[in-house]
Amino acid sequence: MLDTLSEPAIVAWIGLAGGVVLGLAARIGRFCTLGALEDLFYGDSSERVRMWGIAIGLSIAGSFAAQALGWIDLTNSIYLSAAWNPWASVAGGLTFGYGMALAGNCGYGALARLGGGDIRAFIIVLVMGIFAYMTIAGPLAYMRIWIFEGGSAAPTPPSIAFALSDQLGLSLTWVGMGLGFCIFALAAVRRPFWQHLKTMFWGGLVAGAIVSGWIGTQWIATHGFEELPVVTHTFSAPIGESLIYLMSASGNSVSFATGSVLGVLIGAFLGSIFKGHFRWEACDDARELRRQIFGAALMGVGSVLALGCSVGQGLSAFSTLAYGAPVTLICIMIGAAIGLRQLIQGFHQID
């Protein structure tokens, strides 16, 4: 394979394959961060939150099983190779969650809606990607570095599994897989839930997409000649990276990120066609559009501060049991709860 395709092209295909699965999960399986929280807070249903729990638990178990087999070195991931700043996780998670509620979608959800013909989601994707890169390397980067950067890496990777393994003298594999299966069991414990095999199916496929990203990019990093990062799916900076590629393809190369973003769009399009849900939609209310643009900007900033979005932290970082993953995910939920209360119960109006 390395003889016929460039290494960036291979990782882009790996990202695209996983992205298609995630796009199908969003449109057919109804795998959605904000939708799950809306169901939990206002719909008296925990099914989609449990789908998230299944995806998280299986992605953890799968990642640590792959680590035991030598297919992944999780310490190469960005989540375990850099020092953890808890304040950045809290601020970024709250900002992202609140922006997600205002925008009506996270970055992944916006891509899935765009694949189904929602032009409003196109605006969200553009604004989020631009503000993410403004926070990474643009004008907002100075403030980010001044407030949140600094500190040295810990002697052990900033991971719950690594810390427990070191402190208790237990096998890293069994600690990681054990915690993953515990989360899975908690998500699937209710007997009626087992009747919803579709929920189990899509949660498992989402976990497979996350783990396959780690395995595929690790294989290229190990056997290839280019210094490519070991990554998996996230939808904050990759949206901005994809926009940059669209504007500079002749002097740039594809990546896992561009493949992943395109894959979600393709999977969402196929899923919407399968379900008969594809239709062009636009925004009829200027006030609604302003709210969505403001929310998208907050998501772009928050995702960079937290080092990931609801998928990047809630699944990919969680699969490594990074310290920041549960903190960020909880803060995303709190921020989303505040934003949903604002929109549904109307204690304040964004104009």
LINURWO-V360589 format. One line per field, one symbol per residue. phi: phi as a letter, one per 30 degrees, with the letter a starting at -180 (. if undefined). psi: psi as a letter, one per 40 degrees, with the letter a starting at -180 (. if undefined). burial: 1 if it has 24 or more other C-alpha atoms within 12 Angstrom, else 0. A space follows every 10 residues. Layout:
# LINURWO-V360589
phi=???
psi=???
burial=???
This chain:
# LINURWO-V360589
phi=.ddcbddedd dddddddddd dddddddcdh dadddddddd dbchbcdddd dddddddddd dddddddddi dbcddddddc ccdccddddd dddddddddd dddiaddddd dddddcjdde dddddddddd ddddddbced dddedddcdk jcdddcedbe dddddddcic dedddddddd dddedddcdd eedddcdddd dddddddddd dddedddddd ddcdcddcdc bbdabbeedd ddddddcbdd cbbdaedddd dddddddddd dddddicdad bbdccddddd dddddddddd ddddddilcd ddcdbddddc hdeddddddd dddddddddd ddddcidabd c
psi=deddiidddd dddddddddd ddddddddef hhdddddddd deefhedddd dddddddddd ddddddddee digdeeidde eiihhddddd dddddddddd dddeiadddd dddddeehdd dddddddddd ddddddeade dddddddeii iiiidiighd dddddddefi hddddddddd dddddddedh dddeegdddd dddddddddd dddddddddd ddeaeigiih iahifcdddd ddddddefdd eiiiiddddd dddddddddd ddddefehih iihehddddd dddddddddd dddddefiad ddddddddde fidddddddd dddddddddd ddddefeihh .
burial=0000001111 1111111111 1111111111 1111111100 0000011111 1111111111 1111111000 1111111111 1111110111 1111111111 1111111111 1111111111 1111111111 1111110000 0001000110 0000001111 1111000000 0111111111 1011101100 0000000011 1111111111 1111111111 1000000111 1111111111 1111000000 0011111111 1111111111 1100000000 0000000010 1111111111 1111111111 1111111111 1111111111 1111111111 0010000000 0
